[in-house]
Amino acid sequence: MSFFITNDAVEIHYHTYGNPENQAIILVNGYSTSEVTWCCQVDAFAAAGFFVVTYDHRSHGLSQKVNYGLKLARLATDLNQLIKHLEVEKPILLGHSMGAATIMAYEELFTDKDLRLVITEDQGPTFMRHDDWLDGKTGRSLSDLGQFVIDFPRTKLTRKKLTDDIKRQLGKKMYPFDFKAYRSLLLNVIEQDWRATLTQETKPHLFFAGELSPVFPHEYAPAALKLQNNPHSKAVLFEGCGHILHLEDADKFNQTVLAFIAENK
C-alpha cells in the first residue's frame, strides 16, 4: 500500500504491479468506486508484461476524504501528479465512466502528447441533448441532471450477472462512499462536453460501449469515433452488457484491450 501527496495536500492511495521498466498502463476508476474495481484486469495486464497502476481518486477508497478539489479538472491534475510521482513515460490511460471523463479532462489540460494511447469505457463525451449530437433527441436536459444525481446510487449499473468470485473480491475492498456529500462531483462530471477535446486528440483511442448501459446510449461510441482523427482508433460494442464492461465480460474486455495495444505498438 502506497500513498503520495498532491500539491494541495491530499493523500492519494495507489498500487503498482509488475516491472516499472515496462510499458505503464494506468487504470482510472469511476465515480464512487475504489481501485478494487480492476480486480479482473490487474493480473491479466501484469502477466502480459505491463507495469500496472491502480489508484483511488480523492475522497474515494483509501485516499484522503476532503471537501475540496471535487471537480474533474482537479482529478485530472491528481492523475498528472501521479504520473510525475511514478516517473512513468508515455503511459496508456484506461478509464471507466468518471475515470474516462478524468482522462478527457487530463487531455484538455495537458493534451495527449505525453500519452501512448487512450481507452475509455462507457463514457460518452456529453450526457446532454444537443441538436448536433446523435439524433438530436437522445440525452438529458439541464432539468434532468439533478434527479439523475439523486437517483444514481440506486441505479443498477450492470446487466450481465457478476460471478460469485468477482462479488467476493469487490466485497473485500469496496469501501463506503458518501454519495450525498460528493454529489457535486457527479454533477460536475455530467455537465461536461468533451466533443471538442476529441477533435484535438492525436493518439489512438479505443471507445468501449455497453449495449444495455443505463447511463449512455451505445450509439455514442461510433459518434465519438467520428470526432477523433487518428485512423487507428476504434469503437467496440459489448452486447448484453450494461455500464461496467470490465466486470460483466472481463475476459473479452482484457483481450480487446491487449489486442488494441498490440496493434498500436
C-alpha positions in Angstrom: 0.0 0.0 0.0 1.4 3.4 -1.1 0.4 7.0 -0.9 1.6 10.2 -2.5 0.6 13.8 -1.5 -0.8 16.1 -4.1 0.2 19.8 -4.3 -3.0 20.7 -2.5 -2.1 18.3 0.4 -4.3 15.3 -0.3 -3.1 11.8 0.3 -3.8 9.6 -2.8 -3.7 5.8 -2.3 -2.2 3.7 -5.2 -0.8 0.3 -6.0 1.7 -0.8 -8.7 2.2 -4.2 -10.2 4.9 -5.6 -12.4 8.2 -4.2 -13.6 8.4 -0.4 -13.6 10.7 -0.6 -16.6 7.8 -2.0 -18.7 5.1 0.0 -20.5 2.8 1.5 -17.9 -1.0 1.3 -18.0 -2.9 3.4 -15.5 -6.4 2.2 -14.6 -8.7 5.1 -13.7 -11.8 4.3 -11.6 -15.3 5.6 -12.0 -17.4 7.6 -9.5 -17.9 6.1 -6.0 -15.7 3.0 -6.5 -12.2 2.1 -5.4 -9.3 0.5 -7.3 -10.7 -2.9 -6.5 -13.0 -2.4 -9.5 -10.0 -3.6 -11.6 -9.7 -6.9 -9.8 -10.2 -8.8 -13.1 -7.6 -6.7 -15.0 -4.5 -6.3 -12.8 -3.2 -9.9 -13.1 -4.0 -10.2 -16.8 -2.3 -7.0 -17.7 0.7 -7.6 -15.5 1.1 -11.1 -16.9 1.1 -9.6 -20.4 4.2 -7.6 -19.4 2.8 -4.3 -18.4 3.5 -2.1 -15.4 0.0 -1.7 -14.0 -1.0 1.2 -11.8 -4.3 1.5 -9.9 -5.3 4.3 -7.5 -8.2 5.8 -5.7 -9.5 9.3 -6.5 -9.5 11.8 -3.7 -12.4 11.1 -1.4 -12.7 7.5 -2.8 -11.4 4.2 -1.5 -8.5 4.7 0.9 -7.5 8.1 -0.4 -8.0 11.0 1.9 -11.5 12.3 2.3 -11.7 16.0 1.6 -14.4 18.6 0.8 -12.3 20.5 -1.7 -10.9 19.8 -5.2 -14.0 17.7 -6.1 -14.0 18.6 -9.8 -12.8 16.8 -12.9 -10.1 19.3 -13.5 -8.6 18.6 -10.1 -8.9 14.8 -10.6 -7.1 15.2 -13.9 -4.4 17.2 -12.1 -4.1 14.4 -9.4 -3.7 11.9 -12.3 -0.9 14.1 -13.8 0.8 14.3 -10.5 0.6 10.6 -10.0 2.3 10.1 -13.4 5.0 12.5 -12.4 5.4 10.9 -9.0 5.9 7.4 -10.5 8.1 8.9 -13.3 6.4 6.8 -16.0 6.8 7.9 -19.6 4.1 7.6 -22.3 1.6 5.7 -20.2 -1.5 4.1 -21.5 -4.6 5.5 -19.8 -7.6 3.3 -19.4 -10.7 4.8 -17.7 -14.2 3.7 -16.8 -17.1 6.2 -16.6 -15.9 9.1 -14.5 -12.4 7.7 -14.9 -12.8 8.1 -18.7 -14.0 11.7 -18.1 -10.9 12.3 -15.9 -8.8 11.3 -18.9 -10.7 13.7 -21.1 -10.1 16.5 -18.6 -6.4 15.5 -18.5 -6.2 15.8 -22.2 -7.9 19.2 -22.1 -5.4 20.4 -19.6 -2.2 18.7 -20.7 -3.0 17.3 -24.3 -2.3 13.7 -25.2 1.3 14.4 -26.3 2.8 12.5 -23.3 0.5 9.5 -23.7 0.8 6.4 -25.7 -2.8 5.7 -26.2 -6.2 6.1 -24.6 -9.0 3.6 -23.7 -12.4 4.8 -22.4 -15.2 2.6 -21.2 -18.9 3.6 -21.4 -18.4 7.3 -21.1 -19.9 9.5 -23.8 -18.4 12.9 -24.5 -21.6 14.5 -23.3 -24.6 13.5 -21.2 -26.7 16.3 -22.7 -29.1 16.5 -25.6 -27.8 18.6 -28.5 -29.3 19.3 -31.9 -25.9 18.3 -33.5 -25.4 15.1 -31.4 -26.7 11.7 -32.3 -30.3 12.1 -33.4 -30.8 15.4 -31.7 -33.3 13.9 -29.2 -31.1 11.5 -27.2 -29.6 12.7 -24.0 -30.6 14.7 -20.9 -31.8 18.2 -20.5 -30.5 20.5 -17.8 -33.6 20.0 -15.8 -32.9 16.2 -15.7 -29.4 16.5 -14.1 -30.4 17.0 -10.5 -32.7 14.0 -10.4 -30.0 11.8 -12.2 -27.5 12.6 -9.4 -30.1 11.8 -6.7 -31.1 8.5 -8.4 -27.6 7.4 -9.3 -26.8 5.5 -6.0 -29.9 3.3 -6.6 -29.3 2.7 -10.3 -28.4 -0.9 -11.3 -25.4 -0.4 -13.5 -24.8 -4.0 -14.7 -26.9 -6.1 -17.0 -24.9 -9.3 -17.0 -24.6 -11.2 -13.7 -21.3 -10.9 -12.0 -19.6 -14.2 -10.9 -19.5 -15.1 -7.2 -15.7 -14.7 -7.2 -15.9 -11.2 -8.6 -18.5 -10.3 -5.9 -16.3 -11.7 -3.2 -13.3 -9.7 -4.4 -15.3 -6.5 -4.7 -16.8 -7.1 -1.2 -13.4 -7.2 0.4 -12.2 -3.8 -0.7 -15.2 -1.8 -1.8 -15.2 1.0 0.8 -18.1 3.1 1.9 -18.8 6.1 -0.2 -20.8 9.2 0.9 -23.0 9.8 -2.2 -24.7 12.8 -0.6 -21.5 14.5 0.4 -20.0 14.1 -3.0 -23.0 14.8 -5.3 -21.3 18.0 -6.5 -18.5 15.9 -8.1 -21.0 13.7 -10.1 -22.9 16.9 -11.2 -19.6 18.4 -12.4 -18.9 15.2 -14.4 -22.3 15.2 -16.2 -22.2 18.8 -17.0 -19.1 18.4 -19.3 -18.9 18.3 -23.0 -15.7 16.6 -24.4 -16.6 16.6 -28.1 -14.2 19.4 -29.0 -11.4 17.7 -27.0 -11.8 14.5 -29.0 -11.2 16.5 -32.2 -7.8 17.6 -30.8 -6.6 14.1 -29.9 -3.7 12.7 -31.9 -3.2 9.3 -30.2 -5.2 6.1 -30.9 -8.4 5.9 -28.8 -10.4 2.8 -28.1 -14.1 3.5 -27.2 -16.0 0.8 -25.3 -19.8 0.9 -25.1 -22.3 -1.3 -23.3 -25.3 -2.2 -25.5 -27.7 -2.1 -22.5 -25.9 0.7 -20.5 -28.4 2.6 -18.2 -26.1 5.6 -18.3 -25.3 6.2 -22.0 -26.9 5.2 -25.3 -24.4 2.9 -27.0 -24.6 4.9 -30.2 -22.3 7.5 -28.6 -19.2 5.3 -29.3 -19.2 5.3 -33.1 -20.3 9.0 -33.0 -17.4 9.8 -30.7 -15.1 7.9 -33.0 -16.0 10.1 -35.9 -14.8 13.1 -34.0 -11.4 11.6 -33.4 -8.8 12.0 -36.1 -6.5 9.0 -35.6 -7.1 6.3 -38.2 -6.1 3.6 -35.7 -8.9 4.5 -33.2 -11.8 2.1 -32.7 -15.3 1.7 -31.2 -16.3 -1.6 -29.7 -19.8 -2.6 -28.6 -20.3 -5.2 -25.8 -23.6 -6.9 -26.5 -25.8 -7.7 -23.5 -23.7 -5.6 -21.1 -24.5 -2.6 -19.0 -22.2 0.1 -17.7 -19.3 -2.0 -16.2 -17.9 -3.9 -19.1 -14.6 -4.7 -17.4 -16.5 -6.8 -14.8 -19.5 -8.0 -16.8 -17.4 -9.6 -19.6 -13.9 -9.4 -18.2 -12.2 -11.9 -20.5 -13.4 -10.2 -23.6 -12.6 -6.8 -22.2 -9.0 -7.8 -21.4 -8.4 -9.5 -24.7 -9.8 -6.5 -26.6 -7.6 -4.1 -24.6 -4.4 -6.2 -25.2 -5.2 -6.6 -28.9 -5.6 -2.8 -29.3 -2.4 -2.1 -27.6 -0.6 -4.7 -29.7 -2.0 -3.2 -32.9 -0.6 0.2 -31.9 2.9 -0.6 -30.8 
